[in-house]
Amino acid sequence: MGRVAELAGVSVRTLHHYDEIGLVHPSARTAAGYRAYSASDVERLREALAYRRLGFGLREVADLVGDPATDAVAHLRRMRDLLQERRDRTDAMLAAIDRELTTRAKGQKVTPEEQLEMLGARLYDAIGGAYTATRHTEPRIAAQIWDALGDARTVLNVGAGTGSYEPADRDVTAVEPSAVMRGQRPAGSAPCVAAAAESLPFEDRSFDVAMAVSTVHHWGDPIAGLREMRRVARRVVVLTFDTDELGWQNRFWLTRDYLPEFAAVLEDFPSLAGMAEAIGARAEPVPIPWDCADGLFEAYWRRPEAYLEDHVRRAMSVWTRVGPKAEQRAVRSLSADLDSGRWAERNRDLAERDAADLGLRLLTV
């Protein structure tokens, strides 16, 4: 028990308490007859301690770890989702604090209402609301995706988010692990299941087609998620990103000139060829129109001023991943180049283009 307490970073007294209340029992015995923790006991202890550190009470922890329908992998995925939401909230608070510091440094006043909105109960609502404010279905991209669905009647939308690109004329079932995103789905949208792509709770070939739009890069194991989609559906349609081309990060001026950290964000992302091979898919380019209605990361390639808007950036996960220092530096540099005319000079060839190939790809099986 002492060794387990040392490894887990808790006191022996805590372990005794967990034993007394029936939360975690040391069920094994040493050769000398002392009580010891088996591998399954340690796994249960790990889950109990993780949930405690996430803020759950002991009764809630007992219910969570005692759920016979939830295995170790499901617990890990649940904990990951909870931690991701906590990190998003923390990043949002940091961004809010930085904004207030900037405001105060300029000698401007911050009202009590603004202070409460920045750090109070409405903060995450405001940050989450940015997604639905800027991430709309882009009709030209939607047409390409929906054409790929063919004559499918039943559609599984994996990593569905708020429901963009869900076809209204099909029988759609959505899958979304984030409670924040599920809460933003509009009334009347497709039924949504809380689950992860890597462990879809459906029988083999349950759907005509499984689709995933701009979500694969959020998955813990993209290849496993794609294979799960292939398992539960007869066909697969996935909108993702191509990092196979040498120097791919130079395709877009924002990552080339202002945000080199973007390359590190996707350094562990599987290659497009690897994803296609895993499910037997073919890939086709998806051009991004200059006036794209969907505020994805590359959407404003001909409208650079948009990246200076905080509410626009908040709906792009990249900025959270690179961190506030990189974000602030990129915004300052872009703002200066726009003011001086350097951006226009460097990117003058973009003014006459109606669409750009910035690496967005549609995988279809």
N, C-alpha and C positions, 0 to 999 in steps of 0.2 A: 504493500500500500504506500509506503514511503517513497519508493522509486516511481510509482505511477503519479503520485502527487508532485514530485519534483519535475517529471517530464511534462505534466499538464499545467504547471505553474499555479497550482492551488495548494491549500493546506490539507494535511491529513484529516483535520477536523471537518473540512468540507466533504471529503470522501466518506467519512463516518456518517455525516448527516444525510448524504445521498443514499447511503445504505439503509439508514434507519427509516427514511420515508419511502423506501421502495423504488427510488428512481434508478439507481445503478447498484446492483449487487455484485461483489466479487464471488463468482460462482465456482472458480477452480480451486484446487488444493496443491500445495507444494509437496515434495517428497517427505518433508518433515511434518506435514499436516496443517501448515498454515494456509489461511484463505488467500487466494490470489485472483488476479483478473485474467480471464480468458480473452482471446482475440475479439470475440463478439462483445464482451463486457467493455473492452477498451473502445470499440467502435461506438457503442451506445454512450459511453462517457464523453467521447469526442463530440457527438451530436448534442448531448445535454449541455456541455460547456459552451459550445458554439452558439446555441440558441440563447443561453443565459447572457452571453456577451453581446448578443443582438438586442437585448432588452426584454426578453420574455420572462414572465414570472414562473416560479417553479411548477405551479399547476398547469400552466400552458405548455411548459417544457415536457412534463410528464405525458400530456396528451399527444404532443408532436412525436416524441421518440417512441411512444407506445402504439402508434398507428400501424396495425399489421399490414396495411396496404401500401406502405411507404418503405422502400428499401434504401440502402446506403447511397446509391446513385441519386435517387429522388431527393433525399435529404441534402446532398451536396448541391444539386441544382437549385433547390429552394433557397439554401443559404447563399448561393451565389447571386440569385436574383435580389434577395434582400440587401446584400452588401452593395450590389450595383445601384439599387435605388438610393441607398444611404450615401454612396459616393456622389451620385448625381445631385442629391440635395446639398451635400457639403460643397461641391463645386459651385452650385448656384449661389450658396451663401457667400463663398469667397468672392465670386464675381460681383455680388451686390455690395459687399464691403469695399471692394476696390473702386466701384463706381462712386460710393459715398466719399471715400478718401479723395478721389479726384475732384469731386464737387467741392469739398471743403478746402482743398489746396488752392482752388481758384477763388476762394473767398466767398463762395456762394452759400446760401443758407439751405439747410435740409429741414423740411417741416416735420413735426411729430408724426403726421400721417405717413409720410414717405419713409421715415425710420421704421415704423411698425410694418409697413408693407414689405420693406427690404428683408427684415429679419423675423417677422412674425408668421402667423399661421397661413397668411395668404401668399407667402413667397413661392412655394412650390406650385400652387395653382397658377401663378403668373408665369413661371418658367414653363410649366407644362402647356399652358395656353399658347405659348409661342409656336408650338408644333402645329396645332390646328390653324393658326393664323397664317402660316407661310407654306405648309406642306399640303398642297392641293393636288388632285389628280391632273396631270398634264395630258390633254386629249391626244396629242400626237404620239406620245410614248404609250399611252393606254391603248391606242389603236393597234400598235405593234404587239403588245402583250396579249390583248384579247384575240387578235388574229391567230396568235400561236396556240390559244386554247382550243381552237377548232370547234368541233361540234360537241364538246364536253358539256354535260348537263350538271354533274356534281363536281364542285371545286373545293379544294382545301387550300386556304390561304395561310401559310406558315409564317410566323413573325409578322402578323397582320397589322400591328400598330393600331392606328385610328381608322383603318379601313380604306385607305386610298387604293385605287386600282381594283377594288372588288367589283366584278361585273354584276350589274343589276338584273340581268336577264338569266342568271344561272342560280342553282341551288348551292349557296356558299356556306361553308363552315370555317370559322376563323380560329387560329391558334395564336395566343400571345401570352408570354410568361410575365410581362410587367403589369402590375396592378395599376400603375400610373397611366400607362397607355390604354389599358382596357377601359379605364374610367373616362377616357376622352372619346370613346367610340360614340357616334351619334345615335340618337334614338331611332329604332327601326333598322339598324344595321344587322348584318348576319350574326347569328349566335356565336359566341366566342368562348373557347375552352382555354383554361389556364394550363399551359403545358409548354415544354421546350421542344425545339426541332429535333434534338437528338433522341428523344424518347416520346414519340407520338402515340397517344392512347387509342389507336385504331387498328382494326384487323387488316390483314394483307388485302390489297386491291379494293379498299373501301370506297375510293373516289375515282372518277374518270381522269381527273388531273389534279396535281398539287402544284401550287404556285408560290413563289416567294419573291418579294419586290424590295430591293435595297435593304436587305436584312442579314444576309449571310455573314457579313463582316462582324456582326454582333454575336454570333454563335460561339460557344466554347469550343466546339469541334465541328467545323463546317462540313468536312467530308462525311462524318457520321450523320449529320442532319440531312444532307443531300441523299444519302443512302436510305434513310428513314422515309423521306418523301417518295423515293422510288419504290419502296416496299408497299406503302399504303395507297399508291395511285398507279394507274395504268400509264400515265404520261406525266412529265414534269416540265414546268416553265419557270425559269429563275432569272431575275434581273440582278446582275452582279457587276464586278469590276475586274478589269484585266491588268495584272501586274507582270505579265510575261515579257513584254517588250522591253529591251534594254533602254534604260533611261526614261522609263514610263512616267516618272514623277515630273519630267520636264514638258509633258504634253500640255500642262495647265500652268499659266503664268503665276497663279496664286501659290502653288506648291514650289514652283521653280524659283521664284524671286522673293517670296515673303515667308513661306512656311516649310522649310526643309524638313522639319520634324515630322511632317506627314508620312515620309518614307518609313520612319520607325513605327508608326501606328499600324502599318500593314506588313511589317517585316515577317510576321509569322503567318500571314494569310496565305492559304494554298494557291498555287498557280491556277490560272484559268484552264490550262491543259489538264492539270491534275483533277480539277473539279469535273470537267467534261468527261474525262476518262472514267471517273468513279461511277457515273450514272449513264455512260454511253450517249452523251449529248453532243450536239453541234452548237457552235456559237455564231452569232451575227451581231454586228455593231448596232448600237442604238444612239443615233445622233441627238444631241441636246439642242433644242431650238433657242434662239437668242432671247426670246421672251418667255422662257419656260415658266409655267405656273407652279410647278413643284419645286420648292426651295431647297433642293438637295445641294450638296456641297459645291458642285460644279455649275449650278443653274445660272449663276450671274456672271458667266465668263465674258459677256459683252456689256455688263452693267456693274462695273467694279465698285461704284459708290455703295451698293447694297451691303457689301461686306463690312462697311463701317457702322452699320446699324446693329445694335446689340440684339434686338428681338429676332433679326434674321439669323445671326450666328447661333443663338440659343437653340434653334431648331436643327442644328447640324452637330452630330455627335463628335465630329473631328475636333472641335474646339475644346470639348471636355477632355478628350484623350491627350491632346498636346499640352494642356495646362494653361493657367492664366498668364504666366510670364511670356510664353511663346505667342499667345493670342494677342496680348497687349503690344508686344514688339511688332508683330505683323501688321496690326491695325495702324500703329503709328507710322510705320514705313510706307504703307499703302496710301495713307492720308497725305503724307508729305509728297509722294510721287504724283498723286492726283492734283495737288495744289500747284506743283511745279511744272506739270505737263510731261514729266518723265514717263509716266505710265502710258499716256497716249502715244508718245513717240515710240516707245518700245513695242507697243501692241497695235500699231496703226493698221496692220493687215486684217484685224478682226472687224473693223467697222463695216465692211461690205459683206460679211458672211452671215447667212441666215441660220445656220446650224453648225455645230462642231462635234467632231468625234474626240471625246476626252476619255475614252476607255470604258464607257458603259457598254455592257454586253448582255445579250439575251441567250441563255442556254435553253435548249429545247430537246426533249426526247419524244 
